[in-house]
Amino acid sequence: MSGLVVQRIRVRWTSRDAAAATVRGRVPQGYALPPLPPGGLVVHEVLRDEATGYRPVEESREGTSAVHEAGLWIEWRDGLAVVDRLPVLGPLHLYGGARPGPR
């Protein structure tokens, strides 16, 4: 296995107006990677939150557990990384027991 870095960038907001959308549109889509250890799996996460003025908060974590916590599955095949999203389990009862349909 070779080394692999996953960079996950999340932007979180609540404002829905055009001015807020313009501000969000100026948030960079990629970031320089911090110094990384050789080999292994590294997840570099960047969070830009409207509540903090979109100031970037960065965190780097290593290992398979960090990859799984980011919602990803990585499998190595013939020296290449195959990256997939982990399944997301949603609520079993979307309507709290009420049946959708005519009222």
N, C-alpha and C positions, 0 to 999 in steps of 0.2 A: 504494500500500500504506500502510495505517495502522500504528501501533505495536501490538505484541502482546506480552504477558507471559505466560509459562507458569510456574506454580508447581508444582514436583514435590516432594512430601513423602514421604520414605521412613522407615520404622521397621524397625530390624533387631534381632532377638533370638534367643536360643537357649533360654531357660527356657520350659518348657511348663506349669508348674503354675498353679493358680487364682490364687495371690497375684501371680505375675508377670503374668498376664492382666489383673488389676485395675490394676496399675501402667501397663501398656500402654494400657489403656482411658482413662486420664487424660491421655494425650498429646494436645495440641491438634491439631485437624484443619486449621487455617488459620493463617497468619502474616501480619503486616504486611509490605508490600513495602518494600524499601530504596529510597533515592532512585534513580530510573531515568533514563536518557537519553531524550530525546524521540524518538519514532518508532523504527523498526527492531524487531528480534526480541530478546527478553531471556528467558533461562531463570533463574529463581530457585529454587535447590535447597536443601532443608532435610533434613538427616539427623539422626535421633534414634536413637542406638545404645545398646542395653542395656549394652554394655561401658564406656560413658562416663556411665552414670547417666541416659541419655536427654537429656543436655545438647544443645541444638540447635547444629548446625554449619551455617552458611549460606554459600552461594556464589552470586554472580550472574555470568552470562556472556552475551555478546552474539553475535548473528549466526546464520546458517544452520547452521554447524558445531555450535554449542552445542545447537541444536534437534535435530539428528541424533544427537548424542552422548546426548541424553536419550531417544532411541528414538522420536522423533516426525518426522512429515512434515507440512509446512504448505504449503498451496496457496491462493492468493488467487483468488477468483471473484467478480466484480462487487463488489469492495470488502469482501467477507466472507472471513474465514479459515476454511478447511476443514482441520481437524486430524485426522490419522490416525496410528496406530502404524506404525512401520517393521516389516517382517517380521523375525522372529527365526529364524535358521538353527540348528537343533539338530544333535545328533550323528547321523551317518548310520547307525551301528550301535549301537542302544540296548542290545544284549545282548552286546557284545564278541565277536561271531562265533557265540555259542551261539544255537541256535534255541529259541524258547519252545515249550512243548508238553509232552506226557506224558514222564515220566522213566522 
